């Protein structure tokens, strides 16, 4: 299993291929299109992210996973959005944070967002939405780590 930083470095590398932001947006849209649709039963008020202009749902389940360090609880995340670019953004977040231990999610410095230039190329409302998504995933992680 790759670490959060290894996954972030992979994302940074993939985006560094493109100089033009239109190509990066296209890559985000493609990532969003590849995102597995969220089961309708998880599209609830409870899973809806506050602070996003478009509708974004993030569903979290805890799973036990066998790792080198033994059996660990990881957060299994699923998400969806009704907006293409936002769906791509959440797909990136899931790629980096999905199936990672709660404590590692809490400790992670999500530097890939700035390194690929995502933050500076988003409208203020989308940037706020991105922060809201990260905050919600961290809240799931916090809740889980306090149960351990």
C-alpha positions in Angstrom: 0.0 0.0 0.0 1.4 3.4 -1.0 1.7 6.1 1.6 -0.2 9.4 1.3 3.0 11.2 0.3 3.9 8.6 -2.3 0.4 9.0 -3.8 0.7 12.8 -3.7 4.0 12.7 -5.5 2.4 10.5 -8.2 -0.3 13.1 -8.7 2.2 15.9 -8.9 4.2 14.0 -11.5 1.1 13.3 -13.6 0.1 16.9 -13.6 3.6 18.2 -14.3 3.3 16.7 -17.8 0.9 19.6 -18.7 1.9 23.2 -18.9 -1.5 24.5 -20.0 -4.3 24.7 -17.4 -6.9 23.7 -20.0 -5.1 20.3 -20.2 -5.1 20.0 -16.4 -8.8 20.8 -16.3 -9.4 18.1 -18.9 -7.4 15.7 -16.8 -9.6 16.6 -13.8 -12.8 16.1 -15.8 -11.4 12.7 -17.0 -10.7 11.7 -13.4 -14.2 12.7 -12.4 -15.7 10.7 -15.2 -13.7 7.6 -14.0 -15.0 8.0 -10.4 -17.3 5.2 -9.4 -20.8 6.6 -9.0 -21.9 6.9 -5.4 -24.8 4.6 -4.5 -28.0 6.7 -4.2 -28.5 5.6 -0.6 -25.4 7.6 0.4 -26.5 10.8 -1.3 -28.0 12.0 2.0 -28.0 15.4 3.8 -25.5 13.9 6.3 -23.0 13.1 3.6 -23.5 16.5 1.8 -20.5 18.8 2.1 -21.3 22.3 3.5 -19.5 25.1 1.8 -19.5 23.7 -1.7 -21.3 25.6 -4.4 -22.1 22.4 -6.2 -23.5 19.3 -4.5 -20.8 17.0 -3.2 -21.3 13.9 -1.1 -18.6 12.1 0.8 -19.4 8.8 2.4 -17.0 7.1 4.8 -16.8 3.6 6.2 -14.1 2.1 8.4 -12.5 -1.1 7.3 -10.0 -3.4 8.8 -7.0 -4.0 6.5 -4.1 -6.3 6.8 -0.9 -4.2 6.5 2.8 -4.8 7.2 2.4 -3.3 10.6 -0.5 -5.6 11.4 -4.3 -5.2 11.2 -5.2 -1.5 10.8 -8.4 0.5 10.6 -8.6 2.5 7.4 -11.1 5.0 6.1 -12.8 3.8 2.9 -14.1 6.9 1.1 -16.6 7.2 -1.7 -17.8 10.4 -3.2 -19.7 12.1 -6.0 -20.6 15.5 -7.2 -23.0 17.0 -9.8 -20.3 19.2 -11.2 -17.6 17.8 -13.5 -14.5 19.7 -12.3 -15.5 19.2 -8.6 -16.0 15.5 -9.3 -12.4 15.5 -10.6 -11.2 17.3 -7.5 -12.8 14.9 -5.1 -11.5 12.0 -7.3 -8.0 13.4 -6.6 -8.6 13.6 -2.9 -9.9 10.1 -2.8 -6.9 8.8 -4.8 -4.6 10.3 -2.1 -6.6 9.6 1.1 -8.8 6.6 0.4 -8.1 3.5 2.4 -5.5 5.2 4.6 -5.4 5.0 8.4 -7.2 7.8 10.2 -4.2 9.0 12.0 -2.2 9.3 8.8 -5.0 11.4 7.2 -5.0 13.7 10.2 -1.2 14.1 10.1 -1.0 14.5 6.3 0.2 17.7 4.7 -1.8 17.8 1.5 0.9 19.6 -0.5 -0.1 18.2 -3.9 -3.0 20.8 -4.1 -0.5 23.7 -4.2 2.2 21.8 -6.2 -0.1 21.1 -9.1 -1.4 24.7 -9.0 -4.9 23.6 -8.2 -5.6 26.1 -5.5 -4.6 29.1 -7.5 -6.6 28.0 -10.6 -9.9 27.5 -8.8 -12.5 30.1 -8.3 -12.9 31.3 -4.7 -16.1 29.2 -4.3 -14.4 26.1 -5.7 -11.3 26.7 -3.5 -13.7 27.0 -0.5 -15.4 23.8 -1.6 -12.0 22.0 -1.8 -11.2 23.1 1.8 -14.6 21.9 2.9 -14.1 18.5 1.4 -10.7 18.1 3.0 -12.1 19.3 6.4 -15.0 16.7 6.2 -12.5 13.9 5.4 -10.4 15.0 8.3 -13.5 15.1 10.6 -14.2 11.5 9.6 -10.6 10.6 10.5 -10.8 12.5 13.8 -14.0 10.7 14.7 -12.4 7.3 13.9 -9.1 8.0 15.7 -10.9 9.1 18.8 -12.7 5.7 18.8 -9.4 3.7 18.8 
